Amino acid sequence: TIVASRWENQSYTTLEAMLQGCPVVASASGGTAEIIRDNDTGRLFISEDASSLATVLGEVFSDTVNAADLGHRARQYVLTEHSSQAVGKATLQAYDKAISSFQTP
C-alpha cells in the first residue's frame, strides 16, 4: 500500500492497510511518521520527493521476504498499539493527567 499524502494526522488508510498485513510505503510527514517505524513496521519516503518514493518502492519490490515481514510486524503493531483496549487505556490516562493538573494539593 502506498500512502503518498503530503500530510496526515492519523491516517486510517495507513492503519487499515497495516492491520491487513500489507507492507506500507508512506510519506514521512505528520502522524504517519509517528505510526510507521521505518524499516520495521513499514517504509517511509521523503514527502513530495518522487526520487525518494521510487527508491523506497524499488527496495520493497526487490525484497519480497522483507516486505512480507514488514506487513507482519505492521499488523502486530496495530493489534497492540491501536486496539480498542490500548486506545481506551491511553485516553483514560490522558484524562487522568488532565484532571490531576487541575486538582489542588
C-alpha positions in Angstrom: 0.0 0.0 0.0 1.3 3.4 -0.9 0.2 6.4 1.1 1.7 9.4 -0.6 -0.2 12.2 1.2 1.6 15.4 1.8 0.2 15.5 5.4 -1.9 13.2 7.6 -2.8 13.5 11.2 -3.6 9.8 12.0 -4.1 8.1 8.7 -6.8 5.4 8.9 -5.8 4.3 5.4 -2.3 3.5 6.8 -3.6 1.8 9.9 -6.2 -0.2 8.0 -3.5 -1.4 5.5 -1.2 -2.3 8.3 -4.0 -4.2 10.1 -4.4 -6.3 6.9 -0.7 -7.1 7.0 0.1 -5.1 3.9 3.6 -3.6 3.6 3.1 0.1 3.6 5.2 2.8 2.0 4.2 6.2 3.2 5.5 9.8 3.2 7.4 10.8 6.3 5.1 13.6 7.3 2.7 14.3 10.2 1.2 11.5 12.1 2.1 8.9 9.5 5.8 9.2 10.5 4.7 8.5 14.1 2.7 5.4 13.1 5.3 3.8 10.9 8.7 2.9 12.3 10.9 2.9 9.1 12.1 -0.5 8.1 10.3 -2.1 11.0 6.5 -1.6 10.5 6.7 0.0 7.1 8.8 2.2 4.9 8.9 6.0 4.8 10.0 8.2 2.0 10.6 12.0 2.0 7.3 13.8 1.4 7.0 15.4 -2.0 10.2 13.7 -3.3 9.4 11.4 -6.2 13.0 10.1 -6.3 12.8 9.1 -2.6 9.5 7.3 -3.2 10.9 5.5 -6.2 14.0 4.4 -4.3 11.9 3.0 -1.4 9.4 1.3 -3.7 12.3 -0.3 -5.5 13.7 -1.7 -2.2 10.3 -3.0 -1.2 9.6 -4.7 -4.5 13.1 -6.2 -4.8 12.9 -7.9 -1.4 9.5 -9.6 -1.1 10.5 -11.6 2.0 11.3 -8.3 3.9 8.1 -6.8 2.5 6.1 -9.7 4.0 7.9 -9.2 7.3 7.1 -5.5 7.3 3.4 -6.4 6.8 3.5 -8.9 9.6 5.2 -6.5 12.1 2.8 -3.8 11.0 -0.2 -6.0 11.8 1.2 -6.9 15.2 1.9 -3.2 15.9 -1.7 -2.1 15.1 -3.2 -5.0 17.1 -1.1 -4.0 20.1 -0.9 -0.2 20.0 -4.2 0.7 18.2 -6.6 -1.8 19.6 -9.8 -0.5 21.3 -8.3 -1.6 24.7 -5.0 0.3 24.1 -6.7 3.4 22.8 -9.2 3.3 25.7 -6.4 3.0 28.2 -4.4 5.8 26.7 -7.5 8.0 26.6 -8.2 7.4 30.3 -4.5 8.1 31.2 -4.7 11.4 29.3 -7.9 12.4 31.1 -6.4 11.4 34.5 -3.4 13.5 33.7 -5.5 16.5 32.7 -7.8 16.2 35.7 -4.9 15.9 38.1 -3.3 19.1 36.8 -6.4 21.0 37.9 -6.6 19.4 41.4 -5.3 21.5 44.3 -2.8 19.8 46.6 
